[in-house]
Every structure is written in structure tokens, then in C-alpha cells.
Amino acid sequence: MADVVNLNQARKAKAKADDKARAAENRVRFGRTKAEKSLEAARVEKLKRDLDGAKRED
């Protein structure tokens, strides 16, 4: 016979796990120092400039 599952508890446990995953993602995305953010922005800007510089004129 199958185990009895309280659906309310299962729903709340799933929501809690989803919240923890979202929090971990936000810590990675937003949990950087100002120096790290500015370095990343500078790298992105340099990549854009290099890409624009490598375009051929038609």
C-alpha cells in the first residue's frame, strides 16, 4: 500500500525549496562587491567595443 501524504505539507515544502533556490540564485547574482560589478561591466563594454570594431562595412 502507498504512503499517506499530506498534500498541504507537501505543497508548503515545495514552496520552501523553491524559495531557497531563488535565494541562492539571488545571492550569486546580486551578492557581489562594487569592484566586482565594475570589473564585469568593464569586461562587457570591452567585448562590445571589440565586436563593433571587428564588423565589416558593406
N, CA and C of each residue as an Amber inpcrd file, in Angstrom:
protein
   174
   0.8220000  -1.1650000   0.0000000   0.0000000   0.0000000   0.0000000
   0.8810000   1.2480000   0.0000000   0.4150000   2.3240000  -0.5610000
   1.1890000   3.5510000  -0.6930000   1.2070000   4.3300000   0.6200000
   2.2180000   5.1620000   0.7460000   2.3170000   6.0100000   1.9320000
   1.3020000   7.1400000   1.8380000   0.8070000   7.5460000   2.9910000
  -0.1400000   8.6430000   3.0570000   0.6560000   9.9530000   3.0540000
   0.2500000  10.8790000   2.1780000   0.9590000  12.1440000   2.0390000
  -0.0090000  13.2770000   2.3180000   0.3950000  14.1560000   3.2190000
  -0.4000000  15.3420000   3.4910000  -0.0760000  16.3520000   2.3890000
  -1.0250000  16.6320000   1.5140000  -0.7860000  17.4810000   0.3590000
  -0.4590000  18.9190000   0.7610000  -1.0360000  19.3970000   1.8490000
  -0.7480000  20.7520000   2.3100000   0.7150000  20.8640000   2.7340000
   1.2070000  19.8800000   3.4570000   2.6080000  19.8940000   3.8750000
   3.5370000  19.7470000   2.6740000   3.1580000  18.9210000   1.7100000
   3.9810000  18.7330000   0.5120000   4.0400000  20.0330000  -0.2910000
   2.9170000  20.7330000  -0.4160000   2.8780000  21.9990000  -1.1430000
   3.7680000  23.0350000  -0.4630000   3.6890000  23.1200000   0.8620000
   4.4930000  24.0800000   1.6010000   5.9850000  23.7290000   1.5160000
   6.3180000  22.4380000   1.5480000   7.7160000  22.0220000   1.4500000
   8.2820000  22.3680000   0.0760000   7.4730000  22.1860000  -0.9660000
   7.9170000  22.5270000  -2.3160000   8.1210000  24.0310000  -2.4430000
   7.2110000  24.8240000  -1.8860000   7.3390000  26.2770000  -1.9360000
   8.5930000  26.7320000  -1.1890000   8.8770000  26.1070000  -0.0640000
  10.0590000  26.4600000   0.7210000  11.3350000  26.1250000  -0.0480000
  11.3550000  24.9770000  -0.7190000  12.5180000  24.5930000  -1.5140000
  12.7120000  25.5500000  -2.6880000  11.6140000  25.9550000  -3.3280000
  11.7000000  26.9130000  -4.4330000  12.2400000  28.2550000  -3.9460000
  11.7850000  28.7080000  -2.7730000  12.2630000  29.9700000  -2.2080000
  13.7570000  29.9040000  -1.8990000  14.2120000  28.7690000  -1.3780000
  15.6320000  28.6110000  -1.0740000  16.4600000  28.6410000  -2.3550000
  15.9660000  28.0130000  -3.4170000  16.6860000  28.0100000  -4.6910000
  16.7480000  29.4250000  -5.2630000  15.6420000  30.1570000  -5.1870000
  15.6160000  31.5350000  -5.6880000  16.5680000  32.4130000  -4.8730000
  16.6160000  32.2000000  -3.5700000  17.5080000  32.9810000  -2.7100000
  18.9700000  32.6950000  -3.0520000  19.2900000  31.4500000  -3.3240000
  20.6690000  31.0990000  -3.6970000  21.0380000  31.7550000  -5.0220000
  20.1170000  31.7710000  -5.9640000  20.3680000  32.4180000  -7.2570000
  20.5770000  33.9180000  -7.0810000  19.7680000  34.5410000  -6.2340000
  19.9020000  35.9750000  -5.9930000  21.2120000  36.3080000  -5.2690000
  21.6590000  35.4250000  -4.3880000  22.9410000  35.6550000  -3.7110000
  24.0710000  35.6670000  -4.7240000  23.9920000  34.7840000  -5.7100000
  25.0220000  34.7470000  -6.7400000  24.9250000  35.9750000  -7.6320000
  23.7120000  36.3400000  -8.0160000  23.5270000  37.4370000  -8.9520000
  23.8240000  38.7930000  -8.3290000  23.3300000  39.0380000  -7.1360000
  23.4110000  40.3660000  -6.5470000  24.4350000  40.4850000  -5.4270000
  24.9910000  39.3920000  -4.9780000  25.9000000  39.4170000  -3.8380000
  27.3380000  39.6370000  -4.2450000  27.5960000  40.6830000  -5.0280000
  28.9520000  40.9740000  -5.4610000  29.3630000  42.3520000  -4.9480000
  30.6540000  42.5240000  -4.8170000  31.1550000  43.8140000  -4.3620000
  31.0950000  44.8180000  -5.5070000  31.2520000  46.0860000  -5.1650000
  31.2210000  47.1370000  -6.1840000  32.3730000  46.9480000  -7.1660000
  33.5330000  46.5330000  -6.6750000  34.6860000  46.3130000  -7.5490000
  34.4110000  45.1910000  -8.5450000  33.7830000  44.1100000  -8.0870000
  33.4520000  43.0080000  -8.9850000  32.4480000  43.4360000 -10.0410000
  31.4600000  44.2300000  -9.6240000  30.4620000  44.7130000 -10.5830000
  31.0890000  45.6170000 -11.6290000  31.9650000  46.5360000 -11.1960000
  32.5810000  47.4550000 -12.1520000  33.5370000  46.7120000 -13.0800000
  34.2350000  45.7020000 -12.5670000  35.1180000  44.9010000 -13.4110000
  34.3180000  44.1550000 -14.4680000  33.2030000  43.5710000 -14.0680000
  32.3420000  42.8560000 -15.0160000  31.7860000  43.8190000 -16.0680000
  31.3710000  45.0090000 -15.6430000  30.8490000  45.9960000 -16.5860000
  31.9290000  46.4160000 -17.5730000  33.1630000  46.5880000 -17.1000000
  34.2640000  46.9620000 -17.9790000  34.5570000  45.8570000 -18.9870000
  34.4850000  44.6150000 -18.5390000  34.7220000  43.4860000 -19.4520000
  33.6450000  43.4270000 -20.5310000  32.4030000  43.6120000 -20.1390000
  31.3010000  43.5960000 -21.1010000  31.4540000  44.7220000 -22.1070000
  31.8080000  45.9110000 -21.6200000  31.9900000  47.0620000 -22.5090000
  33.1340000  46.8220000 -23.4890000  34.2250000  46.2200000 -23.0240000
  35.3540000  45.9360000 -23.9070000  34.9540000  44.9100000 -24.9630000
  34.2020000  43.8950000 -24.5730000  33.7400000  42.9040000 -25.5490000
  32.8650000  43.5580000 -26.6090000  31.9860000  44.4700000 -26.1940000
  31.1310000  45.1670000 -27.1520000  31.9640000  46.0100000 -28.1080000
  32.9600000  46.7280000 -27.5640000  33.8130000  47.5610000 -28.4200000
  34.6050000  46.7070000 -29.3980000  35.1610000  45.5780000 -28.9240000
  35.9170000  44.6970000 -29.8000000  35.0430000  44.1240000 -30.8980000
  33.8160000  43.7610000 -30.5400000  32.9030000  43.2050000 -31.5300000
  32.5190000  44.2520000 -32.5610000  32.2270000  45.4740000 -32.1070000
  31.8870000  46.5420000 -33.0360000  33.0810000  46.8990000 -33.9250000
  34.2740000  46.8200000 -33.3880000  35.4750000  47.1380000 -34.1610000
  35.7800000  46.0970000 -35.2200000  35.2890000  44.8780000 -35.0230000
  35.5830000  43.8050000 -35.9640000  34.5440000  43.6880000 -37.0640000
  33.5220000  44.5370000 -37.0400000  32.4890000  44.4800000 -38.0820000
  33.0320000  44.9830000 -39.4010000  32.5740000  44.3620000 -40.4580000
  32.9850000  44.7840000 -41.8040000  31.9280000  45.7100000 -42.3650000
  32.3890000  46.6760000 -43.1140000  31.4680000  47.6020000 -43.7790000
  31.0080000  46.9880000 -45.0880000  29.7570000  47.1440000 -45.4150000
  29.2340000  46.5960000 -46.6790000  29.3420000  47.6040000 -47.7950000
